């Protein structure tokens, strides 16, 4: 009798993750920002997702996706004893669930109705593209019967099926985008997605195989070792990188301390007295080089901090990996430490109203500099 009781308790354990959103475009845009390597490590915590990919043990990309962007987000620890006993001393980082997943497959599933690709600037980026035909609704002589929808919805592992559950998660307004409900039962189980264009249309259930997470590259950035910090509008950096020839081999960031403050004012000049630039981006390749100088102007550089002359080069192919995230972001933070470790953080504005106090997600790239011999 006791064994049966224990087995029934295990069967009815809540899923580790249950999340839903009525429009997947923003979520898909965040995933695309780091989609240059297929295998990604996903870490789920109480506060949201962390999606990490790496390339050539040199480039590390991390998407921080907060729980606020979802309409529903519920996380249950895989270790039942941890939540209540860890209030005093254990850090939140240990209370998580991690797995690896083919990122391309996840993005393709989100875009299964062709409506998750037009994200752009994510900040309420307009309506759908209109390049696809919407499904008929129940009141429009639809060929889809309620029983069929119920059969699709009943596939959910938490037992909520039918139009009522779909309507609860996705709504039935005509202007809604593709909705998603995501569940993850725990280690060894697939990531399950229930996707619907709207409550009256068809639904699709996708099960994506998960794998045991392996250790990622560690590139810690210590603020006390920072020698260059720049915050600027993403459009300025995006325009600069778009002008560069794709055949470039390396990209060099050159920074110099700003001029001294005189009578409470700092001279806003693109170059210092000796002719060296305050900030220069230099691209070099087979067909020559390109140089772009930036003035110390608040309209261009919102923040510019440089403690000493800085010159570090990076492989252009690695920097170009940031373009997808850069295109969807509004602000960029560029930091370099004394050993040349580059940190690029892109602010991805949330489509939710600020009144909802939704946290803006961001994507960070960290890249090691080229060796001295290659520079």
N, C-alpha and C positions, 0 to 999 in steps of 0.2 A: 504493500500500500504506500509506503513512504517513497519507494522508487518511482512509482507512477506520479506521485505528487511532485517530486523533483523534476521529472521529465516535463510535466505540464507547465511548470514554472519557466523552464528553459524555452519552451515553444512560444510562450507569450511575452518574452522579453521585448521591450520596445526597441525599435530600430535605432541604431547609433545616430543616424541623421534623417531628418524629414524637413524638406525645404520646398517652398513653392513661390512662384513669381508669375504675374499675369502677362509679362512681356519679357522675353528672353534676350532682347537685343543688347541691353547693357551688359548682362552677364556674359554673353557671347563675345562682345567687344573686348572685355577684360581678358578672356581666355585667348583670343586671337593675338593680343599684345605680346604674349610669350610663346606663340605657336611657331617656333622655328626648329624645335626638336620634338619628335612625336611622343616619346615617353616622358611623362611628367609625374612628379611626386606631389600628391595632394594631401595636405594636412588639415583635418577638420577639428575645430575647437568651438568653445561656447561663443566666441566672438566672430566667427566666420571661417572662411577658407584661406589657405595659403597654398598657391600653386607655384612649384619651382621646376625650372628646367636648366640644364647646363650644356655647354658646348666646349669641347677640346680642353677641358680642365682649366679654362681661361675665362669664360664668360658665364655668369650666373644671372638668371632672370627670375624675378619673384613677383607674382601678382597677389596683392593683398585685397581680398574680397570680403567686405564686412557683412555681418548678418543683417544689417539695416536695409540692404538693397532688396532683400526678399520680403514678400508679404507674410510668409510664415517661415520660421527657422527654429527647429528644435534639435538640440544635441543631447545625447545620452552617452555618458562615458561607458567604454567597454569594460572597465574595471569598477564593479558596483561599489566596492568599499572606498573608492577614492573621493567621491564628491563631498561627503559629509565629514570625513575624518581629516581632510586636507585644508580646512579653513584657516588653520593657524600658521602652518609653516610651508607646505608644499606650493611651489609656483604653478601658475596656470599652464605653463608650457608643457608640463608632464601629463596633464589631463587632455590628451588629444588622441586622434585616430588617424593613422597615415597609411596610404597605399599608393601604388603606381598605377597609371592608367594611360592608354593611348589617347593623347590629347586630340589628334585629328578626328578620331572616331567620336569623341564627345561633342566636338564642334559640329560635325556633320549631322549628328542626331538632333542637336538643337535647331539646325537649319533644315530639318526634314521637310517642312512645308514651304521652304524658300523665303521665309520672312525674318530670319535672324541675321541677315548679312548687311542690312543697311543701318549701321549704327552711327557712323560718322563721329560727331563730337559728343555723343552720348547724352548731352544735356538736353533732354526733351527733343531729340532729333526728329521732329516732324512725324508725319504719318508714314504708312507703309508705301512701298514703291509703286504699287498698283500694277506691277508687271505679272501678277498671277491672278487667277480666277478664284474668288472666294467660294467657299462651300455654301450650299443652300441651307437655310435654317428651317426649323420645324414648321413654322407658319407659312413657308413658301413652297408647299408641295414637295418637300424634300423626299428624296428616295431613301434616305437613311432612317430606319425605324428606331424607336427608343430601345427596343430589345437589343439591337446591334450595339448601340452605344453602351448599354449596360454590360454586355459581354466583354467589351474592351475594358471598361472601367473596373470590372470585377477582378482583373488581373493583379490589382494592387495588393501588396503583401499585408497591409494593415487593415484590410477588410472593408474599406470604404469604396463602394462601387456605384455605378449608375450616374445619371445626369445630375442628381443632387450633389454628389461629391465633386464632380467636374465643375458644376456651376459655383460651388462654394470656393474652389480654388482659383478659377479662371474668370468668373463672371460671364455675363452673356451680352455685354454691350457691343455694339457694332464696330466701335473704334478700337477694340482690344487687339493686341498683337498675339503672337503665339505664346500660349501659357505652358508652364512646366511644373510638374511636381517630381521632386527627386527624393529617393530613399536609398539608404545604405544600411544593411542589416548588421554589418560588422566584418571582421577579418575573414577572408575567404569567400565572402559573398560578392555578387556583382553589384555595380552601381545601376540602379533602376530608374529610368526616366519615363514618366507618363506625360506625353506632349499632346496638346490640342490647340487647334487654331481658335476655336471658341467652344462654348458649352454645347451648341447644337450641331457642331461638325464632328467629323471622325476623330478618333484618338489613336495614338501610336504608343506602344510600350517598347522601350529599348532596354536591353540588359547588356551592360558593358563589363567585360571581365576585368577584375582588379588583380594586382600582383603585390607581393610583399615589397614594401618600400626599402630601398637601399640608401646608404648614407650619401648625401650630396656634398658637393664641393663647398668648403667653408671659406668665405672671404670676408672676415669681420672688418668693418670700417669703424675706426676709433676717432671720435670727434676731436680729441685733444691732439691728434696727429695731422689734422687737416691743414693744408697750406693754401688751398684755393676753394672758394665757395661762391657760386653764382646762382642767382635766381632770376629767370627771365621768362617772358611769354614764349610758349612753345612755338608760336608762329615764326618768331625770329630764328630759332634754331632750325625749324623745319625748312624755312626758305633757304637757309645757308646750306644745309645738307643736300637739298634738292638741286642746287646749282653745281654740285660736284660730279665729276666724271665717274661713272661706276667702275672704271678700270683702275681707280686709285688703289694703291697698296696700303698706305698708312695715313692716319689722321693724327695731327699733332696739336695739342693745346698749349699755348704760350700765355703765361700770365705774369704780370709785374705789379708790385704794390702801388696803390694809387698815390697821387701827389699829396703832399702835406696840406693840412687844412690851414688856410690863412684868413684871419679875421672872421672866423666862423664859417667860411665858405670854402668849398673844395672846387678847384678848377676842373671843369668838365671838358676835358680834351681827350681826343682819341689816342694821343701819343704823349709820352713823357718828354721831358726836356731834351734827353739824348736821342730822341727819335724812335725809341723802342715802343711797341704797342702795349697798352694796358691789358688787352685781351686780343689774341690772334688765334684763328683756326686755320691751320695749314694742311692742305691735302697734297700728297705727292704720289706720282704714278709713272707709268712708262712714257706717257705723252707730255710730261711736264708737271708743274705744281700750281696750286691755287691758294691765295692768301686772302683772308677776310678779317679785317680789324673792326673791333667794336668800341664805341666811345663809352666813357663812364657817365652815362646819361640815364636818369631815372626812368625815362620813357622806354629805354632799351633794356637796361640791366636794373632790375628792381633791387637786387642786392649784389654787391661786389666786395669780397674780402680776399685779400692776398697778403700773406705774411712774408713771402720772399719770392724771388724770381722762380718761375715754374716752367719747365719744358718736359712734357712727356708725350710719347707717341704710342698709338694703338693701331691694331690691324683694322683697316677700314671695313673689312667684311664683318667684323664683330660689331662695330658701331652701327652698321647698316641694319643689324637685327633689331634695332630700337625703333625703326621708322613706323611700324604699325602702331605701337603704343604712342609714339610722338604725334602721329596724325590725329589721334582721338583725345589728346590731352590739351589742357589749357595753360598749365604752367610747368616749367622744368627746373629742377634743382640739379646743378652740376657741382660735384665735389671731388677733390683729389687730395690724397694724403701724401705724406713725405716720401713714400716709396712708390708713388705713382698709381696706386689703386684708384680707379675711377668709379664713382657712384653717380648714376643718372636716375633721378626720381621723376616720374611723370604723374601729375595730378589728373585723375579721371573724374570729371564732375558727375555727380549722381543725378539721374533724371527726376528724382523725387523732389517735391517742393521743400525749400529750406525750413518751412514751418514744421515739417515732420522730423526735423533734426537728424536726417539721414547722413551718415558719415560718407565722405567722398573716398572712393577706392583709389589706390595708386599702384603703379608698377615700378619696380626698381631693377636696374641693370647694374651689375658690378663687373668690371673688366680689368684684368691685369695688363700692365704696359708691355711693350715689346722689349726684348733684351737689348742691351747696349750694342751688341754686335749687329743687330738688325736695324737699329736706328741710324 
